[in-house]
Amino acid sequence: MKWTLAAALLPAQHLVDVARTAEESGYHSVALPDSVFYPEKVSAKYPYTKDGSRFWPPETEFVDPFVAIPAMAAVTSRLEFHTNVCKLPLRDPLLTAKQVASIAVLSDNRFAFGVGLSWIPEEFTFTRTDMRTRGARVDEAIEILKLVCAGNGPEWVEYHGTHYDFDRLMISPAPSAPVKILVGGHSEPALKRTARVADGWISVNTTPGAIIEACARLHELRAEYGRADEPFEIIAGPVGNVSRDDYRRLEEAGVTECQAAPWWQYGVDFRDKAALIESARRFAGEVIETY
């Protein structure tokens, strides 16, 4: 089992030191979320709370992962990074591919790209993108990202789809190893997309039981798509009082990496950098080193 330090909601000033601590303490990776803005009024319910309300205040810091990850990669040498998850349909795929390729090169291929759809109608309205076609556009965007970031360095690519269309072009720099595409979400369309085109899956923060059920469905779908024997990663975000037995069950279900946010587990105020760092080290000592 590998371990991710999930750096959601953390103050910008803490992120570089968090990366150093994660590498020193034996974490495999750091995950960064994506939030472009906080609409004052939202016409849809947040899907991951019982009452549909957002649990973070509007001033919560969400540093752009395309900015934060290069800064964190610059002070580390082994640590890997991924987005958890980037709201891909809000963005132009070629501009995104340019950013992803640049991060992969600057980090020496230590970057994986986790993608999702976004649940907020206002994000699509305010960025002048179409929520109705978000799934189909994500499918095409993933194909474009895989072309640009195939791992062959800069090369000529072209794409002719329903939503995106361009003739031969080259993006440079481009990575020397393929950038892994990870898909997030528990819905059936998300699981099918993962099984069909992705190099891995990222769960939402939920119970070990719900993650295990999703893993079983993923195994079925990957077999249906003829991909059961291909390399595949499952990054899980178990919540609650997660025991060592729970981690074992997740691993048996196919989970390759577990996320941890120790400051929540230990009741630490993550705005206190010293306490934040100590909680990350404590989890490493109590769980990672003894697992």
C-alpha positions as CSV (number, residue, x, y, z in Angstrom):
1,M,0.0,0.0,0.0
2,K,1.1,3.5,-0.9
3,W,0.0,6.7,0.9
4,T,-1.2,10.1,-0.3
5,L,-1.2,13.2,1.8
6,A,-4.5,14.9,0.8
7,A,-3.7,18.7,0.9
8,A,-7.2,20.0,0.4
9,L,-8.2,23.3,2.1
10,L,-4.7,24.0,3.4
11,P,-3.4,27.6,3.5
12,A,-1.2,28.5,0.5
13,Q,1.8,29.3,2.8
14,H,1.8,25.8,4.2
15,L,2.0,23.8,1.0
16,V,5.7,23.9,0.3
17,D,6.5,22.7,3.8
18,V,3.8,20.1,3.6
19,A,5.5,18.7,0.5
20,R,8.9,18.6,2.2
21,T,7.3,16.8,5.2
22,A,5.5,14.3,3.0
23,E,8.7,13.3,1.2
24,E,10.7,13.1,4.4
25,S,8.0,11.0,6.2
26,G,7.5,8.3,3.6
27,Y,4.3,9.4,1.8
28,H,4.2,8.4,-1.9
29,S,2.3,11.4,-3.1
30,V,0.4,14.7,-2.4
31,A,-3.0,15.3,-3.9
32,L,-4.3,18.9,-4.7
33,P,-8.0,19.7,-5.3
34,D,-9.4,22.1,-7.8
35,S,-11.8,24.9,-7.2
36,V,-12.0,27.9,-9.5
37,F,-14.3,30.1,-7.4
38,Y,-17.0,29.9,-4.7
39,P,-20.4,30.9,-6.0
40,E,-22.4,32.8,-3.4
41,K,-25.6,31.0,-4.6
42,V,-25.6,27.5,-5.9
43,S,-28.5,25.9,-7.7
44,A,-27.5,22.3,-7.0
45,K,-26.8,20.4,-3.8
46,Y,-23.3,19.3,-2.9
47,P,-23.4,15.5,-3.5
48,Y,-21.2,14.4,-0.6
49,T,-23.0,15.8,2.5
50,K,-26.3,14.6,3.9
51,D,-28.0,18.0,3.6
52,G,-26.3,19.0,0.3
53,S,-24.5,22.0,1.9
54,R,-20.9,22.9,1.3
55,F,-18.8,22.3,4.4
56,W,-16.1,24.9,3.7
57,P,-16.5,28.7,4.0
58,P,-16.2,30.9,0.9
59,E,-12.7,32.3,1.9
60,T,-11.2,28.7,2.1
61,E,-8.0,28.7,0.1
62,F,-7.9,26.5,-3.0
63,V,-4.5,27.2,-4.6
64,D,-4.6,26.5,-8.3
65,P,-3.0,23.0,-8.6
66,F,-1.3,24.0,-11.8
67,V,0.6,26.6,-9.8
68,A,0.9,24.7,-6.4
69,I,2.2,21.4,-7.8
70,P,5.3,22.9,-9.6
71,A,6.2,24.8,-6.5
72,M,6.0,21.6,-4.4
73,A,7.8,19.6,-7.0
74,A,10.7,22.1,-6.9
75,V,11.5,21.4,-3.3
76,T,11.2,17.6,-3.5
77,S,12.9,14.9,-5.6
78,R,10.9,11.6,-5.1
79,L,7.4,12.7,-4.1
80,E,4.6,12.3,-6.7
81,F,1.6,14.6,-7.2
82,H,-1.9,14.3,-8.7
83,T,-5.0,16.5,-8.9
84,N,-8.0,15.3,-6.9
85,V,-9.7,16.2,-9.1
86,C,-9.4,18.9,-11.8
87,K,-12.7,20.0,-13.2
88,L,-11.8,19.3,-16.7
89,P,-14.9,20.4,-18.7
90,L,-14.5,24.0,-17.4
91,R,-11.2,24.2,-19.4
92,D,-10.0,24.2,-22.9
93,P,-8.3,20.8,-23.5
94,L,-5.3,22.2,-25.5
95,L,-4.6,24.8,-22.9
96,T,-4.9,22.2,-20.2
97,A,-2.6,19.8,-22.1
98,K,0.0,22.5,-22.3
99,Q,-0.1,22.9,-18.5
100,V,-0.1,19.2,-17.8
101,A,2.8,18.6,-20.2
102,S,4.8,21.4,-18.6
103,I,4.2,20.2,-15.1
104,A,5.2,16.6,-16.1
105,V,8.5,17.9,-17.6
106,L,9.3,20.2,-14.7
107,S,8.6,17.5,-12.1
108,D,10.6,14.8,-14.0
109,N,7.4,12.8,-14.7
110,R,6.1,12.9,-11.1
111,F,2.7,14.1,-12.0
112,A,-0.6,12.3,-12.7
113,F,-3.7,14.1,-13.8
114,G,-6.9,13.3,-11.9
115,V,-10.0,14.6,-13.6
116,G,-13.7,15.0,-12.8
117,L,-16.8,16.7,-14.1
118,S,-17.9,19.3,-11.5
119,W,-21.4,19.4,-9.9
120,I,-21.9,23.2,-9.8
121,P,-24.1,24.6,-12.5
122,E,-22.8,28.1,-11.9
123,E,-19.2,27.1,-12.7
124,F,-20.3,26.3,-16.2
125,T,-22.5,29.4,-16.5
126,F,-19.8,31.8,-15.3
127,T,-17.0,30.2,-17.4
128,R,-19.3,30.0,-20.4
129,T,-19.0,26.3,-20.8
130,D,-21.8,23.8,-21.4
131,M,-22.8,21.6,-18.5
132,R,-25.1,19.5,-20.7
133,T,-22.2,18.1,-22.8
134,R,-19.6,17.9,-19.9
135,G,-19.3,14.1,-20.0
136,A,-18.8,13.9,-23.8
137,R,-16.3,16.8,-23.7
138,V,-14.3,15.2,-20.9
139,D,-14.1,12.0,-23.0
140,E,-12.6,14.0,-25.9
141,A,-10.4,16.0,-23.6
142,I,-8.9,12.8,-22.2
143,E,-8.1,11.6,-25.7
144,I,-6.4,14.9,-26.5
145,L,-4.4,14.8,-23.2
146,K,-3.3,11.3,-24.0
147,L,-2.1,12.4,-27.5
148,V,-0.1,15.4,-26.2
149,C,1.3,13.6,-23.1
150,A,1.9,10.2,-24.6
151,G,5.5,10.1,-23.3
152,N,7.3,10.5,-26.6
153,G,8.4,14.1,-26.1
154,P,7.1,16.8,-28.5
155,E,5.4,15.3,-31.5
156,W,2.8,16.3,-34.1
157,V,-0.8,15.5,-33.1
158,E,-4.2,16.3,-34.5
159,Y,-7.7,15.6,-33.3
160,H,-11.1,15.7,-35.0
161,G,-14.0,15.1,-32.6
162,T,-17.5,16.3,-32.1
163,H,-16.7,19.0,-29.6
164,Y,-13.0,19.7,-30.3
165,D,-11.3,19.8,-33.6
166,F,-7.8,20.8,-34.6
167,D,-5.2,20.1,-37.3
168,R,-1.6,19.0,-36.8
169,L,0.2,20.9,-34.0
170,M,3.0,20.3,-31.6
171,I,3.2,21.2,-27.9
172,S,6.6,21.5,-26.4
173,P,7.9,20.6,-23.9
174,A,6.2,17.3,-23.6
175,P,7.0,14.5,-21.1
176,S,9.3,11.5,-21.7
177,A,6.8,9.2,-20.0
178,P,3.1,9.0,-20.4
179,V,1.1,11.1,-18.0
180,K,-1.4,8.8,-16.1
181,I,-5.0,9.9,-16.4
182,L,-7.0,9.2,-13.2
183,V,-10.8,9.6,-13.2
184,G,-12.7,10.4,-10.0
185,G,-16.3,9.7,-9.0
186,H,-18.6,6.9,-7.9
187,S,-21.4,7.3,-10.4
188,E,-21.9,4.5,-13.0
189,P,-20.9,6.9,-15.9
190,A,-17.7,7.8,-14.0
191,L,-16.9,4.1,-13.3
192,K,-17.5,3.2,-17.0
193,R,-15.3,6.1,-18.1
194,T,-12.6,5.0,-15.7
195,A,-12.7,1.4,-16.9
196,R,-12.7,2.4,-20.5
197,V,-10.0,5.0,-20.8
198,A,-8.3,5.8,-17.5
199,D,-5.0,4.6,-15.9
200,G,-6.6,4.7,-12.5
201,W,-9.5,5.7,-10.3
202,I,-9.9,8.1,-7.4
203,S,-12.7,7.6,-4.9
204,V,-14.5,10.3,-3.1
205,N,-14.1,10.6,0.6
206,T,-16.4,7.9,1.8
207,T,-16.6,4.7,3.9
208,P,-14.3,1.7,3.2
209,G,-17.4,-0.3,2.4
210,A,-18.5,2.1,-0.4
211,I,-15.0,2.1,-1.8
212,I,-14.9,-1.7,-1.8
213,E,-18.2,-1.9,-3.6
214,A,-17.0,0.6,-6.3
215,C,-13.8,-1.5,-6.7
216,A,-15.8,-4.6,-7.4
217,R,-17.8,-2.8,-10.1
218,L,-14.6,-1.4,-11.6
219,H,-13.1,-4.9,-11.9
220,E,-16.3,-6.1,-13.7
221,L,-16.2,-3.1,-16.1
222,R,-12.5,-3.4,-16.8
223,A,-13.0,-7.0,-17.7
224,E,-15.9,-6.1,-20.0
225,Y,-13.7,-3.6,-21.8
226,G,-10.9,-6.1,-22.1
227,R,-8.5,-4.1,-19.9
228,A,-8.4,-6.4,-16.8
229,D,-4.7,-7.2,-17.4
230,E,-3.5,-3.7,-17.9
231,P,-1.8,-1.7,-15.1
232,F,-4.3,0.2,-13.0
233,E,-4.2,2.3,-9.9
234,I,-6.9,2.8,-7.3
235,I,-6.5,5.7,-4.9
236,A,-9.0,5.6,-2.1
237,G,-10.1,8.2,0.4
238,P,-11.6,6.3,3.4
239,V,-13.1,8.4,6.1
240,G,-14.2,7.7,9.6
241,N,-12.4,5.7,12.2
242,V,-10.4,3.7,9.7
243,S,-8.7,0.7,11.2
244,R,-5.7,-1.3,10.1
245,D,-8.1,-4.1,9.1
246,D,-10.0,-1.6,7.0
247,Y,-6.8,-0.7,5.1
248,R,-6.2,-4.5,4.6
249,R,-9.7,-4.9,3.2
250,L,-9.2,-2.0,0.9
251,E,-5.9,-3.5,-0.3
252,E,-7.5,-6.8,-0.9
253,A,-10.2,-5.1,-3.0
254,G,-7.6,-3.6,-5.3
255,V,-6.7,-0.3,-3.7
256,T,-3.1,0.6,-4.4
257,E,-2.9,3.9,-2.5
258,C,-4.8,5.4,0.4
259,Q,-5.3,9.1,1.1
260,A,-4.9,10.6,4.5
261,A,-5.5,14.0,6.0
262,P,-4.1,13.4,9.5
263,W,-5.1,16.9,10.8
264,W,-8.7,15.9,10.6
265,Q,-8.1,12.5,12.1
266,Y,-6.2,14.0,15.1
267,G,-8.4,17.0,15.5
268,V,-5.6,19.5,14.6
269,D,-6.2,23.0,13.4
270,F,-4.6,22.9,10.0
271,R,-4.2,26.7,10.0
272,D,-1.5,26.1,12.6
273,K,1.5,25.0,10.4
274,A,3.5,23.4,13.2
275,A,0.5,21.3,14.3
276,L,-0.3,20.4,10.7
277,I,3.2,19.2,10.1
278,E,3.3,17.2,13.3
279,S,0.1,15.5,12.5
280,A,1.4,14.4,9.1
281,R,4.5,13.0,10.8
282,R,2.5,11.3,13.5
283,F,0.3,9.4,10.9
284,A,3.5,8.4,9.1
285,G,4.9,7.0,12.3
286,E,1.7,5.3,13.5
287,V,0.5,3.9,10.2
288,I,2.8,4.1,7.2
289,E,6.0,2.9,9.0
290,T,4.1,0.0,10.7
291,Y,1.7,-1.1,8.0
